[in-house]
Amino acid sequence: MSLANTVLATNDDLPIKTDKPVHSGKVRSVYWLSAEKSRELIEKNSYDVAIDSPLAVMVISDRISAFDCIWHAEGGLNGVPGKGASLNAVSNHWFRLFKEKGLADNHILDTPHPLVWIVQKARPVMIEAIARQYITGSMWRSYSKGERSFCGLTVPEGLKKDQKLDELLITPSTKGILDGIPGVPAVDDVNISKQDILNNFEAFKFSSVTDVEQYEKLLKEGFAVISEALAKVDQHFVDTKFEFGYVLDSKGQEKLIYMDEVGTPDSSRIWDGEAYRNGQIIENSKEGFRQALLNYFPDPDILLNKARMPERISLAKDNALPLDMLMDVSKTYQGIAEKIIGESLIVSDDPRKEILDLLSSKYGLIK
């Protein structure tokens, strides 16, 4: 079996029974099941959801996205071995821990394969809930230029790069383009304040103003749970992005849940503890790959300057990276995943065949 075959690079062409277009993002593809098939699975598996809830099969790929582009390497390697399995395993671990500690549920109903979730449809809250425990990245760049106010919060003078903040900083941004909200530009991913959310909670798709406080509580509690667990394996939880949504349970009651992925190397910065104590930053996250790209290409401005997006797209399409660059990412993702879950990661030799066999034999979901 070649290395390229161990990677699931294309995940939007599986013959899964669906009567709707496949929704494919940078990494995940979503196959919405028919009402009949959804009901059948709910009844057969006793999922705690409303009987008429739409279900989907969510398949994660091993593609690697950075600077809004998909990257590949020599030898026909169109993704990172073990990346998808690492992300799903980490999310599953944190979601399970959140439930055990009584925080909140999530959208995952079943995990047929390390690269596959069966999920219930959620009504997303239109907020990227970002939490920061250290000043680094884009926040540091703004701070170093004199900015002191972030999402309605004022940070003190005299902070140093990569310093731990005295308290967790919540810096939300919009998820998608939202029209008609006073003081909030109608563009994706624009910073907002808590007051913006409270004043316009319905526009952000909260069911009630009290749920704004609940989302913030779940964000802080979730961050604390992950941070404490990572500290036990000498890792620092630096910053992350959470997403929330609403679902109905089997009694028809609405509840606010965690959704998407959580605490993964794709959505978070995780730093090695020993290196940090010695004044170094070793990223156990995608940030290391971003830095490797910036160092690899002679003109890194192409990757940083949004005005040069056409050049950036061509750069990613036309350049097969050295194999070592993607294998380094593989080691990072699998290494941090195994630290978090406390066991060896299961990585398939032929994920595509395994997924099709399982979804056919156990769930009857293959055409």
C-alpha positions as CSV (number, residue, x, y, z in Angstrom):
1,M,0.0,0.0,0.0
2,S,1.5,3.3,-1.1
3,L,1.7,6.3,1.3
4,A,-0.7,8.3,-0.9
5,N,-3.4,5.6,-0.5
6,T,-3.4,6.0,3.2
7,V,-4.6,9.6,2.8
8,L,-8.3,10.4,2.2
9,A,-7.8,13.5,0.1
10,T,-11.2,13.6,-1.7
11,N,-14.2,13.1,0.5
12,D,-17.1,14.7,-1.5
13,D,-17.6,11.9,-4.0
14,L,-18.5,8.9,-1.8
15,P,-21.7,7.0,-2.9
16,I,-23.5,7.8,0.3
17,K,-27.3,7.8,0.1
18,T,-28.3,11.4,0.0
19,D,-31.0,13.4,-1.7
20,K,-29.3,16.8,-1.4
21,P,-26.0,18.3,-2.7
22,V,-22.9,17.4,-0.7
23,H,-21.7,20.4,1.3
24,S,-17.9,20.3,1.2
25,G,-15.6,22.7,3.2
26,K,-11.8,22.9,3.4
27,V,-11.6,19.7,5.4
28,R,-15.0,18.1,6.0
29,S,-17.8,17.0,3.7
30,V,-21.4,16.7,4.8
31,Y,-23.9,14.3,3.3
32,W,-27.5,15.0,4.4
33,L,-29.7,11.9,4.7
34,S,-33.3,11.8,3.5
35,A,-36.1,12.2,6.1
36,E,-36.9,8.5,5.8
37,K,-33.3,7.4,6.3
38,S,-32.8,9.8,9.2
39,R,-35.9,8.5,11.0
40,E,-34.8,4.9,10.4
41,L,-31.4,5.5,12.0
42,I,-32.9,7.4,14.9
43,E,-35.3,4.5,15.7
44,K,-32.8,1.7,15.1
45,N,-30.0,3.3,17.3
46,S,-32.2,5.1,19.9
47,Y,-30.5,8.4,19.3
48,D,-31.6,11.1,21.9
49,V,-32.9,13.4,19.2
50,A,-36.4,14.5,17.9
51,I,-37.7,11.7,15.7
52,D,-37.9,14.1,12.7
53,S,-34.4,15.5,13.1
54,P,-32.4,15.6,9.9
55,L,-29.2,13.6,10.2
56,A,-26.0,13.7,8.2
57,V,-22.9,11.7,7.6
58,M,-19.8,14.0,8.1
59,V,-16.6,12.7,6.6
60,I,-13.3,14.4,7.5
61,S,-10.5,14.4,5.0
62,D,-6.7,14.4,5.4
63,R,-6.4,17.6,3.4
64,I,-4.2,20.3,4.8
65,S,-5.4,23.9,4.5
66,A,-3.4,27.0,5.4
67,F,-3.6,30.6,4.2
68,D,-7.0,29.7,2.6
69,C,-5.4,27.2,0.2
70,I,-5.1,23.4,0.1
71,W,-1.5,22.1,-0.1
72,H,0.1,18.9,-1.5
73,A,3.5,17.2,-1.6
74,E,5.7,15.2,-3.8
75,G,4.9,11.6,-4.6
76,G,1.2,12.3,-5.1
77,L,0.6,13.0,-1.4
78,N,-2.6,15.1,-1.4
79,G,-3.0,15.3,2.4
80,V,-1.4,14.5,5.7
81,P,-1.4,10.8,6.9
82,G,-3.4,10.5,10.1
83,K,-4.5,14.1,10.2
84,G,-8.3,13.5,9.9
85,A,-8.2,10.6,12.4
86,S,-6.2,12.8,14.8
87,L,-8.7,15.7,14.6
88,N,-11.7,13.5,15.1
89,A,-10.1,11.6,18.0
90,V,-9.2,14.8,19.8
91,S,-12.7,16.3,19.3
92,N,-14.3,13.1,20.4
93,H,-12.2,13.0,23.5
94,W,-13.0,16.6,24.5
95,F,-16.7,16.3,23.7
96,R,-16.9,13.2,25.9
97,L,-15.1,14.9,28.7
98,F,-17.5,17.9,28.5
99,K,-20.5,15.6,28.8
100,E,-18.9,13.7,31.7
101,K,-18.3,17.0,33.6
102,G,-21.9,18.1,32.9
103,L,-21.1,21.0,30.6
104,A,-23.2,20.5,27.4
105,D,-23.9,18.0,24.7
106,N,-22.7,18.1,21.1
107,H,-23.9,17.3,17.6
108,I,-22.2,13.9,17.2
109,L,-24.5,10.8,17.5
110,D,-22.2,8.1,16.3
111,T,-18.6,7.4,15.1
112,P,-18.7,4.6,12.6
113,H,-15.1,5.1,11.5
114,P,-12.2,7.2,12.7
115,L,-12.9,9.6,9.8
116,V,-16.7,9.6,10.0
117,W,-19.4,11.1,12.3
118,I,-23.1,10.7,12.1
119,V,-24.5,14.1,13.3
120,Q,-27.8,15.7,13.9
121,K,-28.6,19.0,12.2
122,A,-28.0,22.0,14.5
123,R,-29.1,25.6,14.1
124,P,-25.7,27.4,14.4
125,V,-25.1,30.4,16.5
126,M,-23.5,32.9,14.1
127,I,-20.4,33.5,16.2
128,E,-16.9,32.2,16.1
129,A,-16.3,32.0,19.8
130,I,-12.6,32.7,20.2
131,A,-10.8,32.4,23.6
132,R,-7.2,33.5,24.3
133,Q,-5.1,32.7,27.3
134,Y,-1.8,34.0,25.8
135,I,-1.1,37.1,23.7
136,T,0.3,35.8,20.4
137,G,-0.6,35.7,16.7
138,S,-2.9,38.3,15.3
139,M,-3.6,39.8,18.7
140,W,0.0,40.3,19.4
141,R,0.5,41.9,16.0
142,S,-2.3,44.4,16.7
143,Y,-1.0,45.0,20.3
144,S,2.5,45.7,19.1
145,K,1.1,48.4,16.8
146,G,-0.5,50.1,19.8
147,E,-4.0,48.6,19.9
148,R,-5.3,48.0,23.4
149,S,-9.0,47.4,22.9
150,F,-10.1,44.0,21.6
151,C,-13.8,43.2,21.1
152,G,-14.8,45.8,23.7
153,L,-12.2,44.6,26.2
154,T,-9.1,46.6,27.3
155,V,-5.8,44.8,27.9
156,P,-3.0,46.4,30.0
157,E,0.2,48.0,28.9
158,G,3.5,46.4,29.1
159,L,2.6,42.9,27.8
160,K,5.3,40.9,26.1
161,K,4.9,38.5,23.1
162,D,3.6,35.1,24.0
163,Q,3.0,36.1,27.6
164,K,0.2,34.5,29.6
165,L,-2.8,36.8,30.2
166,D,-4.1,37.3,33.7
167,E,-7.5,36.1,32.7
168,L,-9.1,34.3,29.7
169,L,-9.9,36.8,27.0
170,I,-13.0,36.2,24.8
171,T,-12.7,37.8,21.4
172,P,-15.7,36.7,19.3
173,S,-16.1,37.3,15.6
174,T,-19.0,36.9,13.2
175,K,-19.7,33.6,11.5
176,G,-20.8,34.5,8.0
177,I,-22.1,37.8,6.7
178,L,-24.8,39.3,8.9
179,D,-26.8,42.3,7.6
180,G,-28.5,45.0,9.5
181,I,-26.7,44.8,12.9
182,P,-25.8,48.3,14.1
183,G,-22.1,48.9,14.3
184,V,-21.2,45.5,12.9
185,P,-20.0,45.5,9.2
186,A,-21.7,43.0,6.9
187,V,-18.5,41.0,6.3
188,D,-17.4,37.5,7.5
189,D,-15.1,37.1,10.4
190,V,-15.3,40.7,11.8
191,N,-14.6,41.2,15.5
192,I,-17.6,42.0,17.8
193,S,-18.1,42.8,21.5
194,K,-20.3,41.1,24.0
195,Q,-22.5,44.1,24.0
196,D,-23.0,43.8,20.3
197,I,-24.2,40.2,20.9
198,L,-26.4,41.2,23.8
199,N,-28.0,44.1,21.9
200,N,-28.7,41.9,18.8
201,F,-28.9,38.3,20.2
202,E,-31.6,37.3,17.8
203,A,-29.6,38.4,14.8
204,F,-26.8,36.2,16.0
205,K,-29.3,33.3,16.2
206,F,-29.5,33.0,20.0
207,S,-32.9,31.9,21.2
208,S,-32.8,34.2,24.3
209,V,-30.6,36.9,25.8
210,T,-29.8,34.5,28.7
211,D,-28.3,32.1,26.2
212,V,-25.6,34.7,25.5
213,E,-24.4,34.3,29.1
214,Q,-24.8,30.5,28.8
215,Y,-22.6,30.4,25.6
216,E,-19.9,32.4,27.4
217,K,-20.1,30.1,30.5
218,L,-19.8,27.0,28.3
219,L,-16.9,28.6,26.4
220,K,-15.0,29.4,29.6
221,E,-15.8,26.0,31.2
222,G,-14.8,24.1,28.0
223,F,-11.5,26.1,27.8
224,A,-10.8,25.3,31.4
225,V,-11.4,21.6,31.0
226,I,-9.1,21.3,28.0
227,S,-6.5,23.5,29.6
228,E,-6.3,21.5,32.8
229,A,-6.2,18.2,30.9
230,L,-3.4,19.5,28.6
231,A,-1.4,20.7,31.6
232,K,-1.3,17.1,32.9
233,V,0.7,16.2,29.7
234,D,2.8,19.4,30.0
235,Q,1.1,21.3,27.2
236,H,-0.2,24.9,27.2
237,F,-3.7,25.6,25.8
238,V,-3.0,29.0,24.2
239,D,-6.1,29.9,22.2
240,T,-8.9,28.2,20.4
241,K,-12.2,28.6,18.5
242,F,-15.5,27.1,19.7
243,E,-18.8,27.0,17.8
244,F,-22.2,26.5,19.3
245,G,-25.7,25.7,18.0
246,Y,-29.2,24.5,18.9
247,V,-30.7,21.0,18.6
248,L,-33.8,19.3,19.8
249,D,-33.7,16.2,22.0
250,S,-36.0,13.2,21.9
251,K,-38.6,15.1,24.0
252,G,-38.6,18.0,21.6
253,Q,-36.7,20.3,24.0
254,E,-34.2,22.8,22.5
255,K,-30.7,22.8,24.0
256,L,-27.5,24.8,23.3
257,I,-24.6,22.5,22.3
258,Y,-21.0,22.5,21.3
259,M,-20.6,21.8,17.6
260,D,-18.1,21.5,14.7
261,E,-14.7,20.5,16.2
262,V,-13.1,21.5,19.5
263,G,-9.6,21.8,21.0
264,T,-7.9,20.3,17.9
265,P,-4.6,21.3,16.3
266,D,-6.6,22.9,13.5
267,S,-8.7,25.2,15.7
268,S,-6.3,25.8,18.5
269,R,-2.7,26.7,19.4
270,I,-1.1,24.2,21.8
271,W,2.5,24.8,23.0
272,D,5.0,22.4,24.5
273,G,5.4,23.1,28.2
274,E,9.1,22.4,28.6
275,A,10.1,24.4,25.5
276,Y,7.9,27.4,26.8
277,R,9.7,27.3,30.2
278,N,13.0,27.5,28.3
279,G,11.9,30.6,26.3
280,Q,11.0,28.7,23.1
281,I,7.7,28.2,21.3
282,I,7.1,24.7,19.9
283,E,3.7,24.5,18.2
284,N,1.8,21.3,18.5
285,S,-0.8,22.7,16.0
286,K,-1.2,23.8,12.4
287,E,0.7,27.0,13.2
288,G,4.0,25.1,12.7
289,F,3.0,24.3,9.2
290,R,2.1,27.9,8.5
291,Q,5.5,29.0,9.7
292,A,7.2,26.3,7.5
293,L,5.3,27.6,4.4
294,L,6.4,31.2,5.2
295,N,10.0,30.0,5.5
296,Y,9.9,27.8,2.4
297,F,8.7,30.3,-0.2
298,P,11.1,33.2,-1.1
299,D,8.2,35.8,-1.1
300,P,6.1,35.1,2.0
301,D,4.1,38.2,1.3
302,I,2.1,36.2,-1.2
303,L,0.8,34.1,1.8
304,L,0.1,37.1,4.0
305,N,-1.3,39.6,1.6
306,K,-5.0,39.0,0.7
307,A,-4.6,41.3,-2.3
308,R,-2.3,38.6,-3.8
309,M,-4.8,35.8,-3.5
310,P,-4.7,34.7,-7.2
311,E,-0.9,34.3,-6.9
312,R,-1.3,32.4,-3.6
313,I,-3.8,30.0,-5.2
314,S,-1.4,29.4,-8.1
315,L,1.5,28.9,-5.6
316,A,-0.5,26.1,-3.8
317,K,-1.7,24.5,-7.0
318,D,1.6,24.5,-8.8
319,N,4.1,23.6,-6.1
320,A,4.4,20.1,-4.7
321,L,6.0,20.6,-1.2
322,P,8.8,18.4,0.0
323,L,7.5,15.2,1.4
324,D,9.1,16.0,4.8
325,M,6.9,19.1,5.3
326,L,3.7,17.1,5.3
327,M,5.2,14.2,7.2
328,D,6.3,16.7,9.9
329,V,2.7,17.8,10.2
330,S,1.7,14.1,10.4
331,K,4.0,13.6,13.4
332,T,2.8,16.7,15.1
333,Y,-0.9,15.9,14.7
334,Q,-0.6,12.2,15.6
335,G,1.8,13.0,18.5
336,I,-0.5,15.6,20.2
337,A,-3.6,13.4,19.5
338,E,-1.9,10.4,21.3
339,K,-0.9,12.6,24.2
340,I,-4.5,13.8,24.6
341,I,-6.3,10.5,24.2
342,G,-3.7,8.5,26.1
343,E,-3.5,5.7,23.6
344,S,-2.2,4.9,20.1
345,L,-4.1,6.4,17.2
346,I,-5.8,4.1,14.8
347,V,-4.8,5.1,11.2
348,S,-6.2,3.2,8.3
349,D,-4.1,1.8,5.4
350,D,-7.1,2.3,3.0
351,P,-9.6,4.7,4.6
352,R,-11.8,5.0,1.6
353,K,-12.5,1.3,1.4
354,E,-13.0,1.0,5.1
355,I,-15.5,3.8,5.2
356,L,-17.6,2.4,2.3
357,D,-17.6,-1.1,3.8
358,L,-18.7,0.1,7.3
359,L,-21.4,2.5,6.1
360,S,-22.7,-0.3,3.8
361,S,-22.7,-3.2,6.2
362,K,-23.7,-1.6,9.5
363,Y,-25.8,1.4,8.4
364,G,-27.1,0.7,4.9
365,L,-26.0,4.1,3.7
366,I,-24.1,3.2,0.5
367,K,-26.0,3.3,-2.8
